[in-house]
Amino acid sequence: MKMNDSINKKMLKVLAALGLTLGVAGQASASYIYASYTGSQQGVTIRDLSLNQITSFNTGFNIDGIAAGQNNDLYVTSANNIYNYSNSGTLLNTMTFPDAGIRYTDITVSGNSVYASYTGSQQGVTIRNSSLNQTFSFNTGFDIDGISAGQNNDLYVTSANGIYNYSINGTLLNSMLFPDPAIRYTDVSVRDGILFASYTGSQQGVTIRNLSLVQSFAFSTGFDILGITAGLNNDLYVTSANGIYNYSINGTLLNSMIFPDQRIIYTDVTLAAVPEPATLLLLGAGLLGLLGASRRKTA
């Protein structure tokens, strides 16, 4: 009897410890970096947060923008097309706009909505569901280089030396024009109330701003940035030529990966949080079953 009580107490301690983990396990996710590339090869590389490659797949076309989806998938833009892939490289869906004069320049995902910027014969933003059916679009009147979903049913876009904040119904909420017209904001990313925008031209680097577009910090990289995404640990990732770089938000270079083939160009980058199997939940359920059986035997 004492032995069984001892076992039960030990198992309860294990379950208590697991309980702390299980509260997280139900929502557990692994984070990855997805980067698109063109040049001598065309496709997507999937890497861990230390920039070690996990896998990659070929698309056969140049990608302008990339965004992580909500279901272990990703969306990319190329010319007048938007494509939806699984993270294993399976093509799930595609949408080709009938006007070949349209070019989708960048893409972002929030919830079940996909937002893509376009230029060419028209200039603006298309809003689509996860199946790529359009629900709304609006005109901006200027070419957009980068787009990011905000946190309040809004969007941020970059164009030339400006950053613009729109509601998802196309109302201009706020804008910021840098006084030097030689500056070009190439991409933008928003996370946890902070906006990150990359710039090139007379200067090359990253500006960090609040959601009202007031700058809090900026740092130089010394190279042109094509894509930027906010990280999870007060950091960010940028792409330039054949390199992917990880910086802290104070501008310290934390890590970098230079692909040996200089003909590769990483065109964009996004952060993906991929749900993991709740194996700990199954383990906990099994232990609870064992504990119940033990208690029945000693009753």
VOBA-577728 format. One record per residue (C-alpha): x, y, z; residue in one letter. Coordinates in Angstrom, 1 decimal. Layout:
N
+--------+--------+--------+----+
:      X :      Y :      Z : aa :
+--------+--------+--------+----+
:      X :      Y :      Z :  a :
...
+--------+--------+--------+----+
//
This chain:
299
+--------+--------+--------+----+
:      X :      Y :      Z : aa :
+--------+--------+--------+----+
:    0.0 :    0.0 :    0.0 :  m :
:    2.8 :    2.4 :    0.9 :  k :
:    4.7 :    1.3 :   -2.2 :  m :
:    1.6 :    2.1 :   -4.5 :  n :
:    1.2 :    5.5 :   -2.7 :  d :
:    4.8 :    6.3 :   -3.4 :  s :
:    4.4 :    5.4 :   -7.1 :  i :
:    1.3 :    7.5 :   -7.3 :  n :
:    3.0 :   10.5 :   -5.7 :  k :
:    6.0 :   10.2 :   -8.1 :  k :
:    3.6 :   10.0 :  -11.1 :  m :
:    1.7 :   13.0 :   -9.9 :  l :
:    4.9 :   14.9 :   -9.7 :  k :
:    5.8 :   13.9 :  -13.2 :  v :
:    2.3 :   14.9 :  -14.4 :  l :
:    2.6 :   18.2 :  -12.6 :  a :
:    5.8 :   18.9 :  -14.4 :  a :
:    4.2 :   17.8 :  -17.7 :  l :
:    1.3 :   20.0 :  -16.9 :  g :
:    3.5 :   23.0 :  -17.2 :  l :
:    4.8 :   21.7 :  -20.5 :  t :
:    1.4 :   20.6 :  -21.7 :  l :
:    0.0 :   24.1 :  -21.4 :  g :
:    2.6 :   25.0 :  -23.9 :  v :
:    2.5 :   21.8 :  -26.0 :  a :
:   -1.0 :   22.4 :  -27.1 :  g :
:    0.2 :   25.7 :  -28.7 :  q :
:    3.7 :   24.6 :  -29.5 :  a :
:    5.3 :   25.7 :  -32.8 :  s :
:    8.6 :   25.7 :  -34.5 :  a :
:    9.8 :   28.7 :  -36.3 :  s :
:   11.6 :   28.7 :  -39.6 :  y :
:   12.9 :   31.2 :  -42.2 :  i :
:   11.5 :   30.9 :  -45.7 :  y :
:   13.6 :   32.8 :  -48.4 :  a :
:   13.0 :   32.9 :  -52.1 :  s :
:   15.8 :   32.9 :  -54.6 :  y :
:   16.5 :   33.5 :  -58.3 :  t :
:   19.4 :   33.6 :  -60.6 :  g :
:   21.2 :   30.3 :  -61.4 :  s :
:   18.4 :   28.5 :  -59.5 :  q :
:   14.8 :   29.5 :  -58.7 :  q :
:   12.9 :   28.4 :  -55.7 :  g :
:   12.5 :   28.5 :  -51.9 :  v :
:   14.9 :   27.6 :  -49.1 :  t :
:   13.6 :   26.7 :  -45.6 :  i :
:   16.0 :   27.3 :  -42.8 :  r :
:   16.1 :   27.3 :  -39.0 :  d :
:   16.5 :   30.5 :  -37.1 :  l :
:   20.3 :   29.9 :  -37.2 :  s :
:   20.1 :   29.9 :  -41.0 :  l :
:   20.9 :   26.2 :  -41.4 :  n :
:   19.0 :   24.8 :  -44.4 :  q :
:   16.4 :   22.2 :  -43.6 :  i :
:   15.1 :   21.7 :  -47.1 :  t :
:   14.5 :   23.6 :  -50.4 :  s :
:   12.4 :   23.2 :  -53.5 :  f :
:   12.4 :   24.5 :  -57.1 :  n :
:    9.6 :   26.6 :  -58.5 :  t :
:   11.0 :   27.1 :  -62.0 :  g :
:   10.3 :   30.9 :  -62.0 :  f :
:   11.5 :   34.0 :  -60.4 :  n :
:    9.8 :   35.0 :  -57.1 :  i :
:    9.3 :   38.6 :  -56.1 :  d :
:    7.6 :   38.2 :  -52.8 :  g :
:    7.1 :   35.4 :  -50.2 :  i :
:    4.8 :   35.1 :  -47.1 :  a :
:    4.2 :   32.3 :  -44.7 :  a :
:    0.6 :   31.0 :  -44.6 :  g :
:   -1.4 :   29.7 :  -41.6 :  q :
:   -1.3 :   26.0 :  -42.4 :  n :
:    2.3 :   24.9 :  -42.9 :  n :
:    2.2 :   26.6 :  -46.3 :  d :
:    3.5 :   29.7 :  -48.1 :  l :
:    2.5 :   32.1 :  -50.8 :  y :
:    4.7 :   33.6 :  -53.5 :  v :
:    4.3 :   36.1 :  -56.2 :  t :
:    5.8 :   36.0 :  -59.7 :  s :
:    4.8 :   38.3 :  -62.6 :  a :
:    1.0 :   38.3 :  -62.8 :  n :
:    0.7 :   35.2 :  -60.6 :  n :
:    0.2 :   34.2 :  -57.0 :  i :
:    1.1 :   30.7 :  -55.9 :  y :
:    0.3 :   28.7 :  -52.8 :  n :
:    2.8 :   25.9 :  -51.8 :  y :
:    3.0 :   23.5 :  -49.0 :  s :
:    6.3 :   23.8 :  -47.1 :  n :
:    7.3 :   20.5 :  -48.7 :  s :
:    7.1 :   22.2 :  -52.2 :  g :
:    3.7 :   20.8 :  -53.3 :  t :
:    1.8 :   23.3 :  -55.4 :  l :
:   -1.6 :   23.7 :  -53.7 :  l :
:   -3.2 :   26.5 :  -55.6 :  n :
:   -2.4 :   29.2 :  -58.2 :  t :
:   -4.1 :   32.4 :  -59.5 :  m :
:   -3.1 :   34.1 :  -62.8 :  t :
:   -4.4 :   37.6 :  -63.4 :  f :
:   -5.7 :   37.9 :  -67.0 :  p :
:   -3.8 :   41.2 :  -67.6 :  d :
:   -0.2 :   40.2 :  -68.2 :  a :
:    0.7 :   43.9 :  -67.6 :  g :
:    0.1 :   43.4 :  -63.9 :  i :
:    3.1 :   42.4 :  -61.7 :  r :
:    2.6 :   41.3 :  -58.1 :  y :
:    5.5 :   42.8 :  -56.2 :  t :
:    5.1 :   41.5 :  -52.7 :  d :
:    2.7 :   39.5 :  -50.5 :  i :
:    1.7 :   39.2 :  -46.8 :  t :
:   -0.7 :   37.0 :  -44.9 :  v :
:   -2.8 :   37.7 :  -41.8 :  s :
:   -5.3 :   35.2 :  -40.5 :  g :
:   -7.1 :   33.8 :  -43.5 :  n :
:   -6.5 :   36.9 :  -45.7 :  s :
:   -3.8 :   37.3 :  -48.3 :  v :
:   -2.7 :   40.8 :  -49.3 :  y :
:   -0.6 :   41.3 :  -52.5 :  a :
:    0.7 :   44.6 :  -53.9 :  s :
:    0.8 :   45.1 :  -57.7 :  y :
:    2.2 :   47.4 :  -60.2 :  t :
:    2.2 :   47.8 :  -64.0 :  g :
:   -1.0 :   48.6 :  -65.8 :  s :
:   -2.6 :   49.1 :  -62.3 :  q :
:   -1.1 :   50.1 :  -59.0 :  q :
:   -2.5 :   48.9 :  -55.7 :  g :
:   -3.4 :   46.1 :  -53.3 :  v :
:   -5.5 :   43.0 :  -53.8 :  t :
:   -7.1 :   41.3 :  -50.8 :  i :
:   -7.8 :   37.6 :  -51.2 :  r :
:   -8.9 :   34.6 :  -49.1 :  n :
:   -6.6 :   31.7 :  -48.5 :  s :
:   -7.9 :   30.1 :  -51.7 :  s :
:   -6.8 :   33.2 :  -53.7 :  l :
:  -10.3 :   34.4 :  -54.5 :  n :
:  -10.4 :   38.2 :  -54.4 :  q :
:  -12.6 :   39.9 :  -51.8 :  t :
:  -11.5 :   43.5 :  -52.3 :  f :
:   -8.9 :   45.7 :  -54.0 :  s :
:   -7.9 :   49.3 :  -53.9 :  f :
:   -5.7 :   51.7 :  -55.9 :  n :
:   -2.7 :   53.5 :  -54.4 :  t :
:   -1.6 :   55.4 :  -57.5 :  g :
:    2.1 :   54.5 :  -57.0 :  f :
:    4.3 :   51.4 :  -57.3 :  d :
:    4.7 :   49.4 :  -54.1 :  i :
:    7.9 :   47.6 :  -53.3 :  d :
:    7.0 :   46.0 :  -49.9 :  g :
:    3.8 :   45.2 :  -48.0 :  i :
:    3.1 :   43.9 :  -44.5 :  s :
:    0.0 :   43.3 :  -42.5 :  a :
:   -0.5 :   45.5 :  -39.5 :  g :
:   -2.2 :   44.6 :  -36.2 :  q :
:   -5.4 :   46.5 :  -36.5 :  n :
:   -7.0 :   45.4 :  -39.8 :  n :
:   -4.5 :   47.6 :  -41.6 :  d :
:   -1.5 :   47.4 :  -43.9 :  l :
:    1.9 :   49.0 :  -44.3 :  y :
:    3.4 :   49.5 :  -47.8 :  v :
:    6.7 :   51.1 :  -49.0 :  t :
:    7.2 :   53.1 :  -52.2 :  s :
:   10.2 :   55.2 :  -53.1 :  a :
:   11.1 :   57.3 :  -50.1 :  n :
:    7.7 :   56.8 :  -48.4 :  g :
:    6.0 :   54.4 :  -45.9 :  i :
:    2.2 :   54.3 :  -46.0 :  y :
:   -0.4 :   52.9 :  -43.6 :  n :
:   -3.8 :   51.9 :  -45.1 :  y :
:   -6.9 :   50.3 :  -43.6 :  s :
:   -7.9 :   47.1 :  -45.4 :  i :
:  -10.7 :   49.1 :  -47.1 :  n :
:   -8.1 :   51.3 :  -48.8 :  g :
:   -8.3 :   54.4 :  -46.5 :  t :
:   -5.0 :   56.1 :  -46.1 :  l :
:   -4.4 :   56.3 :  -42.3 :  l :
:   -0.9 :   57.7 :  -42.1 :  n :
:    2.2 :   58.2 :  -44.2 :  s :
:    5.9 :   59.2 :  -43.8 :  m :
:    8.1 :   60.7 :  -46.5 :  l :
:   11.8 :   60.7 :  -45.9 :  f :
:   13.2 :   64.1 :  -46.8 :  p :
:   16.0 :   62.6 :  -49.0 :  d :
:   14.3 :   61.5 :  -52.3 :  p :
:   17.4 :   59.4 :  -53.0 :  a :
:   16.2 :   57.0 :  -50.3 :  i :
:   14.1 :   54.0 :  -51.4 :  r :
:   12.3 :   51.8 :  -48.9 :  y :
:   12.5 :   48.3 :  -50.3 :  t :
:   10.5 :   46.2 :  -47.9 :  d :
:    8.6 :   46.3 :  -44.6 :  v :
:    7.7 :   44.0 :  -41.7 :  s :
:    5.5 :   44.5 :  -38.7 :  v :
:    5.5 :   42.4 :  -35.4 :  r :
:    4.5 :   43.1 :  -31.8 :  d :
:    3.9 :   46.8 :  -32.4 :  g :
:    7.2 :   47.5 :  -34.2 :  i :
:    7.7 :   48.3 :  -37.8 :  l :
:   11.0 :   47.4 :  -39.6 :  f :
:   11.7 :   48.8 :  -43.1 :  a :
:   14.8 :   48.4 :  -45.2 :  s :
:   16.2 :   51.1 :  -47.4 :  y :
:   18.7 :   51.7 :  -50.1 :  t :
:   19.9 :   54.5 :  -52.3 :  g :
:   21.9 :   57.3 :  -50.7 :  s :
:   22.0 :   55.2 :  -47.5 :  q :
:   21.6 :   51.4 :  -46.9 :  q :
:   20.1 :   50.0 :  -43.8 :  g :
:   17.1 :   49.4 :  -41.6 :  v :
:   14.7 :   51.9 :  -39.9 :  t :
:   12.8 :   50.8 :  -36.8 :  i :
:    9.6 :   52.7 :  -36.1 :  r :
:    6.4 :   52.5 :  -34.1 :  n :
:    3.1 :   51.9 :  -35.8 :  l :
:    2.6 :   55.6 :  -36.1 :  s :
:    5.7 :   55.7 :  -38.3 :  l :
:    7.9 :   57.6 :  -35.8 :  v :
:   11.5 :   56.3 :  -35.9 :  q :
:   13.1 :   55.0 :  -32.7 :  s :
:   16.3 :   53.7 :  -34.2 :  f :
:   18.1 :   53.1 :  -37.5 :  a :
:   21.3 :   51.3 :  -38.4 :  f :
:   23.5 :   50.9 :  -41.5 :  s :
:   24.2 :   47.5 :  -43.2 :  t :
:   26.4 :   48.8 :  -46.0 :  g :
:   24.6 :   46.8 :  -48.6 :  f :
:   21.3 :   46.9 :  -50.5 :  d :
:   18.5 :   44.9 :  -48.8 :  i :
:   15.8 :   43.2 :  -50.9 :  l :
:   13.7 :   41.5 :  -48.2 :  g :
:   13.1 :   42.0 :  -44.5 :  i :
:   11.2 :   40.1 :  -41.8 :  t :
:   10.9 :   40.6 :  -38.1 :  a :
:   12.3 :   37.8 :  -35.9 :  g :
:   10.9 :   36.5 :  -32.6 :  l :
:   13.8 :   37.5 :  -30.3 :  n :
:   14.2 :   41.2 :  -30.7 :  n :
:   15.9 :   40.5 :  -34.0 :  d :
:   15.3 :   40.6 :  -37.8 :  l :
:   16.4 :   38.9 :  -41.0 :  y :
:   17.3 :   40.5 :  -44.3 :  v :
:   18.3 :   39.3 :  -47.7 :  t :
:   20.9 :   40.8 :  -50.0 :  s :
:   22.4 :   39.3 :  -53.1 :  a :
:   23.5 :   35.7 :  -52.2 :  n :
:   23.3 :   36.3 :  -48.4 :  g :
:   20.8 :   36.1 :  -45.6 :  i :
:   21.6 :   38.1 :  -42.4 :  y :
:   20.3 :   38.1 :  -38.9 :  n :
:   20.6 :   41.3 :  -36.9 :  y :
:   19.5 :   42.3 :  -33.4 :  s :
:   17.2 :   45.4 :  -33.3 :  i :
:   20.2 :   47.4 :  -32.2 :  n :
:   22.0 :   46.7 :  -35.4 :  g :
:   24.4 :   44.0 :  -34.1 :  t :
:   25.1 :   41.3 :  -36.7 :  l :
:   24.2 :   38.0 :  -35.0 :  l :
:   24.5 :   35.5 :  -37.9 :  n :
:   24.8 :   35.3 :  -41.6 :  s :
:   24.8 :   32.8 :  -44.4 :  m :
:   26.5 :   33.4 :  -47.8 :  i :
:   25.5 :   31.0 :  -50.5 :  f :
:   28.7 :   29.9 :  -52.4 :  p :
:   27.1 :   30.5 :  -55.8 :  d :
:   27.2 :   34.3 :  -56.3 :  q :
:   24.7 :   34.0 :  -59.1 :  r :
:   22.0 :   33.3 :  -56.5 :  i :
:   19.9 :   36.3 :  -55.4 :  i :
:   17.7 :   36.0 :  -52.3 :  y :
:   14.7 :   38.1 :  -53.2 :  t :
:   12.6 :   38.0 :  -50.1 :  d :
:   12.3 :   36.5 :  -46.7 :  v :
:    9.5 :   35.6 :  -44.2 :  t :
:    9.2 :   34.0 :  -40.8 :  l :
:    7.0 :   31.0 :  -40.4 :  a :
:    5.6 :   29.5 :  -37.1 :  a :
:    4.8 :   25.8 :  -37.9 :  v :
:    2.6 :   23.9 :  -35.3 :  p :
:    4.3 :   20.8 :  -34.0 :  e :
:    2.6 :   17.4 :  -33.1 :  p :
:    1.4 :   17.5 :  -29.5 :  a :
:    3.3 :   14.3 :  -28.5 :  t :
:    3.6 :   15.5 :  -24.9 :  l :
:   -0.2 :   15.7 :  -24.8 :  l :
:   -0.4 :   12.0 :  -25.7 :  l :
:    2.2 :   11.1 :  -23.2 :  l :
:    0.4 :   13.0 :  -20.5 :  g :
:   -2.8 :   11.2 :  -21.4 :  a :
:   -1.1 :    7.9 :  -21.2 :  g :
:    0.4 :    8.6 :  -17.8 :  l :
:   -3.0 :    9.7 :  -16.5 :  l :
:   -4.4 :    6.4 :  -17.7 :  g :
:   -1.7 :    4.5 :  -15.8 :  l :
:   -2.3 :    6.6 :  -12.7 :  l :
:   -6.0 :    5.8 :  -12.9 :  g :
:   -5.3 :    2.1 :  -13.3 :  a :
:   -2.9 :    2.1 :  -10.3 :  s :
:   -5.5 :    3.8 :   -8.1 :  r :
:   -8.1 :    1.3 :   -9.1 :  r :
:   -5.8 :   -1.6 :   -8.1 :  k :
:   -5.1 :   -0.2 :   -4.6 :  t :
:   -8.7 :    0.9 :   -3.8 :  a :
+--------+--------+--------+----+
//
